[in-house]
């Protein structure tokens, strides 16, 4: 009968981090990681890497796992039995465990309209052979349509444009990245994209794919027909919860339900990363937002708590950093419109940060009654400065120490705040 002390299911960033953290906390325990992929992929910049046709920097290697005595099994798990504390593989063999961490990740959301079965329609699935197929298709294409104007869709769009492809981004919202930036900054981003020859169509979606066996064009909701040898769906992620659901583990909003220690409803079973539900910092739908930084944090917390609660998960503010057409941008927390939708009377003010290289400009969204800063949006030419400024403000916001003192601040305004 095969047995391990600590079993991690999933070999992406969350699973890798959980295994390494478990080894650090419990050096005498046997740690086993089970994954389906022979070579997993790092998520950072993956869309841009696909567009550029080079995945080498995104490959995850097993050297550190093996050097630390972590057992790696390239298998697919068919069933989890929490009461008996075992899992079964496709070949029906079983593996018993003492503690279990689910790091099963997520998969790209589908778009099942007519013609979705045609060749040439891809997602950004984290599977090496699949993404190499996408890269080969891009090598032979001239026209590409990307459904989704989020960070992955825009990174892919810019990279493909730099390769000389004709790129169209179709976004269902009034602006790309409208959940993270105010309207004027969204417009600035779109202007940068269009200056690179990228066509952006907002308030639209794909209604049908056309072609015989291979996609040749798409019809969007405006009635326009767009030529496309390749279509990439970048419309969000869906948590992989099937194994947990079939095992009777409680599912919450946006993923497997966990408490502040990352424990699930079943004893000795934890869940981390994209498959786990997320807490709200603000009263928003951030439970559906999935970031690599949060996955790593959760993995370390869960590993620490395997043999008794020691650490709690921090409720983090979602943040985003990107560079588009020489413009560096960062965003964290609420936009002005999102604050208004929550019934918060919010103001916004732009301040030039002369203490940072390149003097980026930070927009603060604040509650008028208390001065509490609810969100920041930063733009500049130096991405390192933008990142450092954003991280500093996020730390203050998470600690409840970001309060806007309007009278002295007004002396440093670089523009009159709208709203």
C-alpha positions as CSV (number, residue, x, y, z in Angstrom):
1,X,0.0,0.0,0.0
2,X,1.6,3.3,-1.2
3,X,1.5,6.1,1.3
4,X,2.8,9.7,1.8
5,X,2.6,12.2,4.6
6,X,1.8,15.3,2.6
7,X,0.2,15.1,-0.8
8,X,-0.2,18.1,-3.2
9,X,-2.4,17.8,-6.2
10,X,-1.4,20.2,-8.9
11,X,2.0,21.1,-10.3
12,X,1.6,24.8,-11.2
13,X,2.9,27.7,-9.2
14,X,0.7,27.1,-6.2
15,X,1.5,23.4,-6.0
16,X,5.2,23.9,-6.5
17,X,5.2,26.6,-3.8
18,X,3.2,24.4,-1.4
19,X,5.5,21.5,-1.9
20,X,8.6,23.6,-1.2
21,X,7.0,25.3,1.8
22,X,5.9,21.9,3.2
23,X,9.4,20.6,2.9
24,X,10.8,23.6,4.7
25,X,8.3,23.4,7.6
26,X,8.3,19.7,8.0
27,X,11.7,18.3,6.8
28,X,11.1,14.8,8.2
29,X,7.8,14.3,6.4
30,X,7.4,12.6,3.0
31,X,6.1,15.1,0.5
32,X,4.5,14.0,-2.8
33,X,3.4,16.2,-5.7
34,X,1.1,14.8,-8.3
35,X,0.5,16.6,-11.6
36,X,-0.7,15.8,-15.1
37,X,1.8,17.9,-17.0
38,X,5.4,16.8,-17.6
39,X,6.6,20.4,-17.9
40,X,4.3,22.9,-16.1
41,X,4.4,26.6,-17.0
42,X,4.9,29.8,-15.0
43,X,2.0,32.2,-15.5
44,X,3.9,35.5,-15.5
45,X,3.9,37.1,-19.0
46,X,2.6,33.8,-20.6
47,X,0.3,35.6,-23.0
48,X,3.1,37.9,-24.2
49,X,5.5,34.9,-24.5
50,X,3.0,33.1,-26.7
51,X,2.6,36.2,-28.9
52,X,6.4,36.5,-29.2
53,X,6.7,32.8,-29.9
54,X,9.1,31.9,-27.1
55,X,8.1,29.9,-24.0
56,X,11.5,29.0,-22.7
57,X,11.4,31.5,-19.8
58,X,8.0,30.2,-18.7
59,X,9.1,26.6,-18.3
60,X,9.1,25.3,-14.7
61,X,11.9,22.9,-13.8
62,X,11.9,20.1,-11.2
63,X,15.5,20.6,-9.9
64,X,14.6,22.3,-6.6
65,X,11.8,19.8,-5.9
66,X,14.0,16.8,-6.5
67,X,17.0,18.3,-4.7
68,X,14.7,18.7,-1.7
69,X,13.6,15.1,-1.8
70,X,10.1,15.8,-3.0
71,X,8.5,12.9,-4.9
72,X,6.9,13.8,-8.2
73,X,4.3,11.7,-9.9
74,X,3.1,12.5,-13.4
75,X,-0.3,11.0,-13.1
76,X,-4.0,12.0,-13.3
77,X,-6.1,11.6,-10.2
78,X,-9.5,10.1,-10.7
79,X,-11.0,10.3,-7.2
80,X,-10.4,11.7,-3.7
81,X,-11.7,9.9,-0.7
82,X,-11.3,12.3,2.3
83,X,-12.8,10.0,4.9
84,X,-10.4,7.1,4.0
85,X,-7.6,9.7,3.2
86,X,-6.7,8.3,-0.2
87,X,-6.7,9.2,-3.8
88,X,-7.0,6.9,-6.8
89,X,-5.4,7.3,-10.2
90,X,-6.7,6.5,-13.6
91,X,-5.3,3.0,-13.5
92,X,-7.2,2.5,-10.2
93,X,-4.1,2.3,-8.0
94,X,-4.4,4.2,-4.7
95,X,-2.2,6.5,-2.7
96,X,-2.8,7.2,1.0
97,X,-2.0,10.5,2.6
98,X,-2.0,12.2,6.0
99,X,-2.5,15.8,4.8
100,X,-3.8,16.9,1.4
101,X,-3.4,20.3,-0.4
102,X,-5.5,20.9,-3.5
103,X,-3.7,23.2,-6.0
104,X,-5.7,22.1,-9.1
105,X,-5.7,25.6,-10.6
106,X,-8.1,26.9,-13.2
107,X,-8.9,26.6,-16.9
108,X,-9.7,29.2,-19.5
109,X,-13.4,30.0,-19.9
110,X,-14.9,28.7,-23.1
111,X,-17.0,30.5,-25.7
112,X,-19.4,27.9,-27.0
113,X,-21.1,29.8,-29.9
114,X,-21.7,28.4,-33.3
115,X,-18.5,27.2,-35.0
116,X,-16.5,27.0,-31.8
117,X,-15.2,23.5,-32.8
118,X,-13.2,24.9,-35.8
119,X,-9.5,24.6,-35.9
120,X,-7.6,27.8,-35.2
121,X,-9.6,28.7,-32.1
122,X,-7.4,28.7,-29.0
123,X,-7.4,29.7,-25.4
124,X,-4.4,30.5,-23.2
125,X,-4.4,27.1,-21.5
126,X,-1.2,26.4,-19.5
127,X,-0.2,23.3,-21.4
128,X,3.1,23.3,-23.2
129,X,2.2,21.2,-26.3
130,X,-1.1,23.1,-26.8
131,X,0.6,26.6,-26.6
132,X,3.3,25.4,-29.0
133,X,0.5,24.6,-31.4
134,X,-0.9,28.1,-30.9
135,X,2.6,29.6,-31.6
136,X,2.9,27.5,-34.8
137,X,-0.6,28.8,-35.9
138,X,0.5,32.4,-35.3
139,X,3.6,31.8,-37.4
140,X,1.4,31.0,-40.4
141,X,-1.3,33.7,-39.8
142,X,-1.8,37.2,-40.9
143,X,-5.0,38.1,-39.1
144,X,-5.8,37.4,-35.5
145,X,-8.8,38.2,-33.4
146,X,-8.6,38.2,-29.6
147,X,-11.8,38.0,-27.6
148,X,-11.2,39.8,-24.3
149,X,-9.5,43.1,-23.5
150,X,-8.1,42.1,-20.1
151,X,-4.4,42.0,-19.3
152,X,-3.7,38.7,-21.0
153,X,-5.6,39.7,-24.2
154,X,-3.8,43.0,-24.4
155,X,-0.3,41.5,-23.8
156,X,-1.0,38.9,-26.5
157,X,-2.2,41.6,-28.8
158,X,0.9,43.8,-28.4
159,X,3.2,40.9,-28.9
160,X,1.5,39.7,-32.0
161,X,1.5,43.2,-33.4
162,X,5.2,43.4,-32.9
163,X,5.5,40.3,-35.1
164,X,3.7,42.1,-37.9
165,X,0.3,40.4,-37.5
166,X,-3.0,42.3,-38.0
167,X,-4.6,42.2,-34.6
168,X,-8.2,43.0,-33.6
169,X,-9.3,43.0,-29.9
170,X,-13.0,42.5,-29.2
171,X,-14.1,43.6,-25.7
172,X,-17.6,43.3,-24.4
173,X,-17.2,46.2,-21.9
174,X,-17.1,49.9,-22.9
175,X,-13.3,49.9,-22.5
176,X,-10.5,47.4,-22.1
177,X,-9.3,47.0,-18.5
178,X,-12.3,48.9,-17.3
179,X,-12.5,46.9,-14.0
180,X,-9.0,48.2,-13.1
181,X,-8.7,51.8,-14.5
182,X,-10.9,54.9,-14.9
183,X,-12.3,55.7,-18.3
184,X,-9.6,58.3,-19.3
185,X,-6.8,55.9,-18.5
186,X,-8.6,53.1,-20.4
187,X,-8.8,55.4,-23.4
188,X,-5.1,56.2,-23.1
189,X,-4.3,52.5,-23.1
190,X,-6.5,51.9,-26.2
191,X,-4.8,54.9,-27.9
192,X,-1.4,53.2,-27.4
193,X,-2.7,50.0,-28.7
194,X,-4.2,51.6,-31.8
195,X,-0.9,53.6,-32.4
196,X,0.7,50.1,-32.8
197,X,-1.9,49.2,-35.5
198,X,-4.1,47.1,-33.1
199,X,-7.8,47.5,-33.8
200,X,-10.0,47.7,-30.6
201,X,-13.7,47.1,-30.8
202,X,-15.5,47.7,-27.5
203,X,-19.1,46.9,-26.5
204,X,-19.0,43.8,-28.7
205,X,-18.5,40.1,-28.6
206,X,-18.2,37.1,-31.0
207,X,-21.5,35.6,-32.1
208,X,-20.3,33.1,-34.6
209,X,-17.1,31.5,-36.1
210,X,-17.0,30.9,-39.8
211,X,-15.0,28.3,-41.8
212,X,-15.1,24.8,-43.1
213,X,-12.6,23.0,-41.0
214,X,-10.4,25.9,-40.1
215,X,-11.7,29.3,-38.8
216,X,-11.6,32.0,-41.5
217,X,-13.6,34.8,-40.0
218,X,-15.9,35.8,-37.1
219,X,-19.1,37.7,-36.9
220,X,-19.3,40.0,-33.9
221,X,-22.4,41.5,-32.3
222,X,-22.1,44.8,-34.1
223,X,-22.7,42.8,-37.3
224,X,-19.2,43.3,-38.6
225,X,-17.3,40.3,-40.1
226,X,-13.7,40.1,-39.1
227,X,-11.1,38.0,-41.0
228,X,-9.2,35.6,-38.7
229,X,-6.9,32.7,-39.3
230,X,-6.4,32.5,-35.5
231,X,-8.8,33.4,-32.7
232,X,-7.7,33.5,-29.1
233,X,-10.3,33.5,-26.3
234,X,-9.0,35.5,-23.3
235,X,-12.2,36.0,-21.4
236,X,-11.2,34.8,-17.9
237,X,-10.6,31.7,-15.8
238,X,-12.8,29.0,-14.3
239,X,-11.6,27.2,-11.1
240,X,-10.9,23.5,-11.4
241,X,-13.2,22.2,-8.7
242,X,-14.5,18.9,-10.1
243,X,-12.3,16.6,-8.0
244,X,-13.3,18.5,-4.8
245,X,-17.0,18.5,-5.7
246,X,-17.1,14.8,-6.4
247,X,-15.3,14.2,-3.0
248,X,-18.1,16.1,-1.2
249,X,-15.9,19.1,-0.4
250,X,-17.9,22.2,0.0
251,X,-17.8,24.7,-2.9
252,X,-18.1,28.4,-2.2
253,X,-18.4,31.5,-4.3
254,X,-15.6,31.4,-6.9
255,X,-14.0,28.1,-5.9
256,X,-13.5,25.6,-3.1
257,X,-14.7,27.1,0.1
258,X,-11.8,27.6,2.6
259,X,-11.3,29.4,5.9
260,X,-8.6,31.8,6.9
261,X,-6.2,28.9,7.4
262,X,-7.0,27.5,3.9
263,X,-8.8,24.5,5.4
264,X,-11.7,23.1,3.4
265,X,-14.8,21.5,4.8
266,X,-13.1,18.1,5.0
267,X,-10.6,17.4,7.8
268,X,-6.9,17.6,6.7
269,X,-7.7,18.8,3.2
270,X,-6.6,22.3,2.2
271,X,-7.0,24.3,-1.0
272,X,-4.9,27.1,-2.5
273,X,-4.5,29.1,-5.6
274,X,-6.9,29.5,-8.5
275,X,-9.1,26.6,-7.3
276,X,-9.8,28.2,-3.9
277,X,-12.4,30.9,-3.2
278,X,-11.0,34.3,-2.4
279,X,-12.0,36.8,0.4
280,X,-13.2,40.3,-0.3
281,X,-11.1,43.3,0.7
282,X,-13.8,45.5,-0.5
283,X,-17.4,44.5,-1.1
284,X,-16.7,43.5,-4.7
285,X,-16.6,40.5,-6.9
286,X,-12.9,40.1,-6.4
287,X,-13.4,36.4,-5.5
288,X,-13.2,35.7,-9.2
289,X,-9.8,37.5,-9.6
290,X,-6.9,35.1,-9.7
291,X,-3.3,36.3,-9.4
292,X,0.0,34.3,-9.1
293,X,1.1,36.4,-6.1
294,X,-2.0,35.4,-4.1
295,X,-1.5,31.7,-5.1
296,X,2.0,31.7,-3.8
297,X,1.0,33.4,-0.5
298,X,-1.8,30.9,0.0
299,X,0.4,27.9,-0.7
300,X,2.9,29.0,2.0
301,X,0.1,29.7,4.5
302,X,-1.5,26.3,3.9
303,X,1.8,24.5,4.2
304,X,2.4,26.2,7.6
305,X,-1.0,25.1,8.9
306,X,-0.9,21.4,7.9
307,X,-0.2,20.1,11.4
308,X,-2.0,22.9,13.3
309,X,-3.1,26.5,12.6
310,X,-0.2,28.9,12.7
311,X,-0.8,31.5,10.0
312,X,-3.8,33.1,8.5
313,X,-4.3,34.2,4.9
314,X,-4.0,37.9,4.4
315,X,-6.9,39.6,2.6
316,X,-5.0,41.2,-0.3
317,X,-6.0,44.1,-2.5
318,X,-6.0,43.0,-6.1
319,X,-3.3,44.8,-8.2
320,X,-2.2,44.8,-11.8
321,X,1.0,46.0,-13.5
322,X,1.5,46.2,-17.2
323,X,3.4,48.0,-19.9
324,X,1.7,48.9,-23.2
325,X,3.4,50.9,-26.0
326,X,6.1,52.4,-23.8
327,X,3.5,53.3,-21.1
328,X,3.8,51.7,-17.7
329,X,0.6,51.4,-15.6
330,X,-0.4,50.0,-12.3
331,X,-3.7,49.7,-10.6
332,X,-4.9,48.5,-7.2
333,X,-8.3,48.6,-5.4
334,X,-11.4,50.3,-6.5
335,X,-11.9,52.5,-9.6
336,X,-14.0,55.6,-9.2
337,X,-17.0,54.1,-10.9
338,X,-16.7,50.9,-8.8
339,X,-16.7,52.9,-5.6
340,X,-19.8,54.8,-6.8
341,X,-21.6,51.5,-7.7
342,X,-21.0,50.4,-4.0
343,X,-22.7,53.5,-2.8
344,X,-19.5,55.2,-1.7
345,X,-19.2,58.9,-2.3
346,X,-15.7,59.0,-3.7
347,X,-13.4,61.7,-4.9
348,X,-10.3,61.3,-7.1
349,X,-7.1,63.3,-7.3
350,X,-3.9,63.0,-9.4
351,X,-0.6,63.7,-7.8
352,X,2.9,63.7,-9.4
353,X,5.4,61.5,-7.5
354,X,8.6,63.5,-7.9
355,X,10.5,61.2,-5.5
356,X,10.4,58.3,-8.0
357,X,12.5,58.1,-11.2
358,X,10.4,59.4,-14.1
359,X,7.9,61.2,-11.8
360,X,4.9,58.9,-12.3
361,X,1.5,60.2,-11.6
362,X,-0.7,58.5,-9.1
363,X,-4.5,58.8,-9.1
364,X,-6.1,58.2,-5.7
365,X,-9.7,57.2,-5.3
366,X,-10.7,58.2,-1.8
367,X,-13.8,58.2,0.4
368,X,-15.0,61.8,0.8
369,X,-16.2,61.4,4.4
370,X,-13.1,59.7,5.9
371,X,-10.3,60.4,3.4
372,X,-9.5,56.7,3.3
373,X,-7.8,55.7,0.0
374,X,-9.8,53.0,-1.7
375,X,-7.8,52.6,-4.9
376,X,-4.7,53.9,-6.8
377,X,-4.0,54.1,-10.5
378,X,-0.4,55.0,-11.5
379,X,1.0,55.9,-14.9
380,X,4.5,56.6,-16.0
381,X,7.4,55.7,-18.3
382,X,9.4,53.7,-15.8
383,X,7.8,50.4,-14.9
384,X,10.0,49.9,-11.9
385,X,8.9,53.2,-10.4
386,X,5.3,52.4,-11.1
387,X,5.6,49.0,-9.5
388,X,7.4,50.4,-6.4
389,X,4.9,53.2,-5.9
390,X,1.9,50.9,-6.4
391,X,3.3,48.3,-3.9
392,X,3.9,51.1,-1.3
393,X,0.3,52.4,-1.6
394,X,-1.1,48.9,-1.5
395,X,0.8,48.1,1.7
396,X,-0.6,51.2,3.3
397,X,-4.2,50.5,2.1
398,X,-4.0,46.9,3.4
399,X,-2.8,48.1,6.8
400,X,-5.5,50.8,6.9
401,X,-3.0,53.6,7.0
402,X,-3.7,55.2,3.6
403,X,-5.6,58.3,4.5
404,X,-5.7,61.4,2.2
405,X,-5.2,64.7,4.0
406,X,-6.6,67.0,1.4
407,X,-5.4,70.5,2.4
408,X,-1.6,69.7,2.2
409,X,-2.1,67.3,-0.7
410,X,-3.9,70.0,-2.8
411,X,-0.6,71.9,-3.0
412,X,1.0,69.1,-5.0
413,X,-1.8,68.4,-7.5
414,X,-0.7,68.2,-11.1
415,X,-4.3,68.4,-12.4
416,X,-7.8,69.3,-11.1
417,X,-9.5,66.0,-10.0
418,X,-12.7,65.1,-11.8
419,X,-15.7,64.1,-9.7
